[in-house]
Each structure stands twice: as structure tokens, then as C-alpha cells.
Amino acid sequence: MAEQFTTYNWVSRVNHWVVALLIIGLLASGLALDLFLEGAQAAPVRNVHKAVGLAALVLGTWRVVWRLTQGFVAPLHHDWQAKAAHLAHVILLVGIVVMPVSGVMMSYFGGHSIVFFGLFTVSGGPKISALNDIAGTVHAGMGKVMIATVLLHVLGAIKHHVIDKDDTLKRMVWRA
């Protein structure tokens, strides 16, 4: 892993914001599918959710590999907040990969294809209920963990910017 540094480079920033938008969109559409949409209403949302999930799998895996090879910025604080932030970052990095992988597994073991915006299709596999159920449990559970962690991550960034008035948020925006 690379040496710690004080701000993120442009690749890290682009990775962060692109994957963040994908993940937030996927979490929102996943909640909509679970709570509000059924049948014919759910189908187009589910299809877009799956296609965006494939994009998130590729870009998210790239983000995780990049972060692990580049390292993390040095914390501005050396207290419980730094430990909590590091734990949140680890959870987010794990979730960025686990969520789309478990989603693809749900489709595959449910016998459902994933159409990537009409460009190509990932064929569904044999219906294996036990594996579909495991993937669904992981997907739903990690979804809840991700929602909570994303909320804490955003609230922490806002707290550092508005209340503490430190450079935590500035290190991940376009101009630091």
C-alpha cells in the first residue's frame, strides 16, 4: 500500500463521486423496489437497477483496487472519529463490491438475465433456490448496512465541514 498523503488526487476524487452516485442511486432504487413497486411497475426499475449494478460492479471494483493500491489519506484527527471514519470506509469499500456481486448472483441463480442497456446480456443460470436465497439475504443485509454507513459518512462529512470547520470534506471535492 502507498504512503499516506494529505489530500486525494483527481482519479480518487472522480472514482469516489462516480461510484458514490451509482451506489446511492442503486440503494434508492432498491428501496423503491422493496417498498413501493410491484409487478409491471417494478420491471423497468429492476432492469435499470441491474444494468446500473453491473456498471457499479466494474467501476466499484476499480475504485476498491485503486484505493487499496493508493492508500488512504492521513487522518486529520487521531481519536475515535478517525477510527470510526476508517471503519466506515472499509465497510463502504466492502459493500461497493459485495452489493453488486450478490445482486448478479441473485439474477444468475434465479435464472434471470441482466441486459446492460441493450449493449449485451449476462445470461441467467440454472435456478438454484438455495444459492438465490443466500445471495438475496446477503444483498438485503448489506443494503441495510450500506444505507446506514452512507448516511453516517455523509453526516460526518457535513459535521466536519459545518461544525468543526476542518478540511475533511475539502480533501474529496474538486478543488482542495
C-alpha positions in Angstrom: 0.0 0.0 0.0 1.2 3.5 -0.8 2.4 6.0 1.8 -0.3 8.2 3.4 -1.0 11.6 1.9 -3.0 14.7 2.9 -5.4 15.0 0.0 -6.9 12.8 -2.7 -5.7 13.0 -6.3 -8.1 13.6 -9.1 -8.5 9.9 -10.0 -9.5 9.1 -6.4 -12.0 12.0 -6.4 -13.6 11.0 -9.7 -13.7 7.4 -8.5 -15.4 8.5 -5.3 -18.1 10.7 -6.8 -19.0 8.4 -9.7 -19.2 5.3 -7.6 -21.0 7.3 -4.8 -23.7 8.4 -7.2 -24.1 4.9 -8.6 -24.4 3.3 -5.1 -26.8 6.0 -3.8 -28.9 5.5 -6.9 -28.9 1.8 -6.5 -29.7 2.0 -2.8 -32.6 4.3 -3.6 -34.0 2.2 -6.5 -33.5 -1.0 -4.3 -35.6 0.6 -1.6 -38.3 1.6 -4.1 -38.4 -1.9 -5.4 -38.7 -3.4 -1.9 -41.2 -0.9 -0.5 -43.3 0.6 -3.3 -43.1 -1.1 -6.6 -44.7 -4.4 -7.7 -45.3 -6.3 -10.9 -45.3 -4.3 -14.1 -44.3 -1.1 -12.3 -41.2 -2.9 -10.9 -39.9 -4.4 -14.1 -38.4 -1.4 -15.8 -36.9 -0.1 -12.5 -35.5 -3.6 -11.8 -34.0 -3.8 -15.3 -32.2 -0.4 -14.9 -31.2 -1.3 -11.3 -29.5 -4.5 -12.6 -27.8 -2.6 -15.5 -26.5 0.1 -13.2 -25.5 -2.6 -10.7 -23.2 -4.1 -13.4 -21.7 -0.7 -14.0 -21.2 -0.3 -10.3 -19.5 -3.7 -10.1 -16.9 -2.8 -12.7 -16.4 0.8 -11.6 -16.7 -0.1 -7.9 -14.1 -2.9 -8.2 -11.8 -0.4 -9.9 -12.4 2.1 -7.1 -11.6 -0.5 -4.4 -8.4 -1.7 -6.2 -7.3 1.9 -6.7 -7.9 2.8 -3.0 -6.1 -0.3 -1.8 -3.1 0.4 -4.0 -3.0 4.1 -3.4 -3.7 4.1 0.3 -5.9 6.3 2.4 -5.3 10.0 3.3 -3.7 10.6 6.7 -6.5 11.4 9.2 -6.9 15.0 10.4 -7.8 13.7 13.9 -6.3 10.9 15.9 -9.2 9.9 18.1 -12.3 7.8 18.0 -13.5 9.8 15.0 -10.6 8.7 12.9 -11.2 5.1 13.9 -14.9 5.4 13.1 -14.2 7.0 9.7 -11.7 4.3 8.8 -14.2 1.6 9.8 -16.9 3.3 7.7 -14.5 3.5 4.7 -13.7 -0.2 5.0 -17.5 -1.1 5.2 -18.2 1.1 2.2 -15.4 -0.5 0.1 -16.6 -4.0 1.0 -20.2 -3.0 0.2 -19.2 -1.5 -3.1 -18.2 -5.0 -4.3 -20.5 -7.2 -2.2 -23.7 -5.5 -3.2 -23.3 -5.8 -7.0 -21.8 -9.3 -6.8 -24.7 -10.6 -4.6 -27.1 -8.8 -7.0 -25.6 -10.6 -10.0 -25.7 -13.9 -8.1 -29.4 -13.3 -7.3 -30.2 -12.9 -11.0 -28.0 -15.7 -12.1 -29.2 -18.3 -9.6 -32.8 -17.0 -10.1 -32.5 -17.9 -13.8 -32.8 -14.2 -14.8 -30.7 -12.4 -17.4 -29.2 -9.0 -17.0 -29.5 -6.7 -20.0 -26.8 -4.0 -19.9 -28.6 -1.0 -21.5 -29.2 -3.1 -24.7 -25.5 -3.4 -25.3 -25.0 -7.0 -24.1 -26.8 -9.6 -21.9 -25.5 -11.6 -19.0 -27.5 -14.8 -19.2 -29.2 -16.2 -16.2 -28.0 -19.5 -15.0 -29.8 -22.6 -13.6 -32.4 -21.8 -11.0 -30.9 -22.8 -7.7 -33.2 -21.6 -5.0 -30.7 -22.1 -2.1 -28.0 -20.0 -3.7 -30.5 -17.4 -4.9 -31.8 -17.1 -1.3 -28.3 -16.8 0.1 -27.4 -14.1 -2.4 -30.7 -12.3 -1.7 -30.1 -12.4 2.1 -26.5 -11.0 1.6 -27.9 -8.4 -0.8 -30.6 -7.2 1.5 -28.5 -7.3 4.6 -25.6 -5.5 3.0 -28.0 -3.0 1.6 -29.2 -2.0 5.1 -25.6 -1.8 6.3 -24.7 0.4 3.3 -27.6 2.7 3.8 -26.7 3.3 7.4 -23.0 3.7 6.6 -23.6 6.1 3.7 -25.8 8.2 6.0 -23.1 8.3 8.7 -20.4 9.0 6.1 -22.4 12.0 4.7 -23.4 13.3 8.2 -19.8 13.0 9.3 -18.5 15.0 6.3 -21.1 17.7 6.9 -20.3 17.8 10.6 -16.6 18.2 9.9 -17.3 21.0 7.3 -20.0 23.0 9.1 -19.3 22.5 12.8 -15.5 21.6 13.0 -14.7 23.8 10.0 -11.8 21.5 9.1 -10.5 20.3 5.7 -12.1 16.8 5.8 -14.6 17.5 3.1 -12.3 19.7 1.1 -9.9 16.8 0.5 -12.6 15.0 -1.6 -14.0 17.8 -3.6 -12.8 19.0 -6.9 -10.5 21.8 -5.6 -8.8 21.1 -2.3 
